[in-house]
Amino acid sequence: MPEPERIWIIGASEGIGAALARAWAGQGARLILSARSSGRLDELSAEFGPGHVALPLDVGDRGSIDAAVERIAATGPLDRVVHLAALYDPGRVEELDPERAARIVTVNLTGSFHVAQVAPRLLRRGGQLALCGSVAGYIGLPQGQIYSATKAGVINLAESLHVEQAGRLDVRLISPGFVDTRLTRRNDFDMPGIVSAETAARAIIAGLNRRRFEVHFPRRLTFGLKLLAAMPYWACLPLTRRLVR
């Protein structure tokens, strides 16, 4: 019998992270569950039974991450690190609160950088590091700020890391479309192709078990946005302006 996978999920307290944790726990993986909400993490680890650990942290606080890394390193190498934690605040650029915007950058982009720096020392050789971008990072879309800008940065970071860690780690990018979570329920517009957190979790696991760098879904949305992003500005910007209306 092979040893169960050891997986660290950051952003595991709700939404996609919690659904992903349930799916992997059901497959026999041993999980380290992290997020800021310690109460919810304790509930999940108790739900899954022995062998799972709740480890609260704040990805925007490097000291918090370093303390978690020290604890994890003492327990042996990991097979996967999946970073999903993010903040979301939709709106036009001119309407955003500067302090809130700075916090979103810290959690979404700087937090991903922190995880990208510490994960290699925890993963076995050939282990997998998955960072979560978003289709919102493919191209600047109206009312996606500043979340969209941070996700564009995460996509770039994952691309760089994939090259830097080639032959040592399996670096992947997760790019979800609209997923029905507490965060997306704040949107006041129709969300094409929206899927449940459970559907998203199944797509992520299937994608991470394949060889492609990027896991993106649902395809009927993502391929359209990829095509839009590939167009020259003179073609794509008039199309994106239509979305404002």
N, C-alpha and C positions, 0 to 999 in steps of 0.2 A: 504494500500500500504506500503510495507517495505521501510525503508530508503535506499537511494542509498549507495553503498559501498564507503568508502573513502580509496583511494589507493595512496601510495607514490611510484613512479617509479624513481629509481636512474639510470641514463644512458638512459634517455628518448629522447635524441635529434635526434637520427638516428637509423637505423638498427632495431634490434629486439625490442629495447625499444620503438621507435616511433611506430612500428607496433602494439606492445602490447597496447600502449596508445590509438591508434585509435580503436582497438577492444574493449577495456574496456569502452571507452567513448561512443561507439556505443551501449553498453549494459546499459548505464545510470549511470555508476560509476562517482564519483567526484574525480578528479585526482590532485595530486601534482607532478609536473614534474621537475626533477632535472638533471643537467649535468653541465659541464663547459661552454657550449655554450649558453649564454643567448639569443642571437638573435633567434636561432632555437626554443628554448623553448617558447619564446613569440609568434612565428608564430603558434606553435602547440596549445597553450592555446587559441589563438584567433580563430583558426580553429574549436576548440571544443565548443566555446561559454562560457557563464557565468558559474561559479561554478568550474572552473579549474584554478590552480595557477601555474605559472612558478617560480621556486625557484632555481636559479643557485648555484652551490657549487663545490668544489673540494674534492673528497673523500680521497685524499691523505693528506689533510690539516684538522687536527682535529678541529681547531678553526672554519673553514668554516662549518663543520658538526654541531658543537655545536650551532652555530648561527642559522642554519636552524632548528635544533631540538627545540630551544627556540620559534621560530615563529610557528612551527607546533603544539607544545604542547598547545599553547594559543587558538587553534581552536577546540580542542576536540580530542578524541581518534580515531585512525585509525583502519581499518579492515585488511589491508595488507600493508606490505613493501616489495618491490621487488627490489633487488639490482643487476644491470646488468653491471654497469660501469667497463670498463677494457681497458687496452692497450695491443697491440699485436705487436711483432717484431720477425718474424720467422728467424731461422738461427742456425748454429752449435754453440756450447758453446764457442769455441775458437775464433769465429768471432764477438761476440757480444761486443758492446760498453759498458764498465762498468757503466757509468753514466746512459745510457738508461736502462740498466738492473736493476739498483737500482730504477729507477723511475717506472718501470713495477712492481717490488715487492711492492713498496709503494702504488701504485694505486690498483693493483689486490688483493694482500693479506692483507696488512695493512689496506687498505680501507674497505675490507670486515670485518675485525676485528672491525674497528670503527663503522660500521653500526650494527654489531652484538651486540655491547655494548649499543648503544643508542636506538635501535628499541624497546626493551621491555618497555621502559618508555612511548612510544608513542602509542603502540598497546593496544586495549581492551583485556580483558582476553579471551583467545581462538583465538585471532587474529593470522594472518599468517605472518611469516617472511621467504622469499625465497632468498637464496643466489645462485649466478650463478657460478657453476664450469664449467666443460667442459669434453667431452670424452677424450680430450688431457691430462687430469689429471689422467686417469685410470692407465697409465703405461708410462714410459719414452720412447718417440718415437723420431726418428731422426728429427732434425731441428724444434723441438717444443719449444726449450728453448728461453727465460726463462719463457715464458708464461705457458708452460706445468707444470713447477715446481710450479708456483704460484697457478695454478688451482688444483693441487694435494693438496696443503695446504688449499684451500677453501673447498674442499671436506671433508678433515679431520675436519676443523673448524665446518662445518655444522653438521657433525656426532656428534661431542662433544656437540654442542649447542642443538641438538635434544634431547639428554639425559638430559642435564642440565635444559631445559625448559619444560620437559614433564609435562603435566597437567596444564601448564600455557599458553604456546604459541604453535602454530602449525608451527614447523620449517621444511622447505622443501629445497631440493637441486634440482637445474635445471642443467642438463648436456646436452647441445646441441652438435650435431655433426657439420658438415660443414653447415654454413648458408651464403647465398650470401649477403655480406655486404661490405662496403668500406675496412674493415680490411682484410677479407679473399681474396679480389681481389689482394692482394699483394703476394699470394702464387703462386709459379711457378711450381706446380705439380697438377695432377688430384685430385679432391676432391670427393671421392665416396659418393653417397647419398646426395649431396648438395641440400638444400631446400631454398626457398625464406624466407624472413623475415616474411611475412604474414603467411606462413605455420608454421613457428616456433612459432609465436604468438598464433595461434590456438591450437597448441600442448601444449604450456605452460598453457594456460587458462584451457584446458580440464584436464590436469594433476593436476593442483593446485586445481581443484574442486573435484578431487578424493581423496582417503585416503593414497595413497602410498607416502613414503618419497621422492623418487627420480622421477623426470620427465626427461626422456631421450629419444632422438629421433635423426635421424630415426632408428627404431629398427634393420633394416638390417645391420646397421653399429655398433650400440652400443652393441648389443649382441655378435658380433664377438670380439670386443675389450674387453668386460667383460670376455669372455672366455680366451682370450690371457692373461689378467692380472691375472686370476685365476691359470694359469699354473705355475709349478715350474720354477725357472730361467733357469735350464738346457734345458727346452723345449721352453720357450718363447723368450729368448734372441737370439737364432739363427734365429727365425722367424722375430724378429724386425730388425735384421741386413740386412735381405733381402730387407727391405723397403728403405735402403740407395741406393740400386742399382736401 
